[in-house]
């Protein structure tokens, strides 16, 4: 079926500084997304599909509980390459890079821990957003209910009618008091 995601690992949209080392050249750019298996990055030089590259991701602390801060090194293969966009006369090429290995096991574990952290933060943000939406929805419903029990605004003619009724009753009371005072 067309359009169905067939990836084995969840991709997290994040812009991390990236260095791609290819044939002794260091090319710098930013990631568009990262997973445990690879990344999408944009750089200012086109690389051929199949190119073997060294990748250096720089992870900044996203909070006190953020793991993986620092540089993570891995090896990879370019499996997709092409012009991504042009901006201010500069060309940026998008690269899909599949990670083929990590020189240090700690780099793989730090990347995996960081991806887990980003997934947790993303899911928490979604849950918090849903809770907030439900609270607002509940408040709107309660406002509608209480709006139905609020006194309606009176028209000037209604106010005049009520005042006339009060004056009429006051006249009755005055008449009663005057007539009972004559009897004494």
Secondary structure, 3 states (H helix, E strand, C coil): CCCCCCCCCCCEECCCEEEEEECCEEEEEEEEEECCCEEEEEECCCCCCCCEEEEEEEECCCCCCCCCCEEEEEEEEEEEEEEEEEECCEEEEEEEEEEEECCCHHHHHHHHHHHHHHHHHHHHHHHHHHHHHHHHHHHHHHHHHHHHHCCCCCCHHHHHHHHHHHHHHHHHHHHHHHHHHHCC
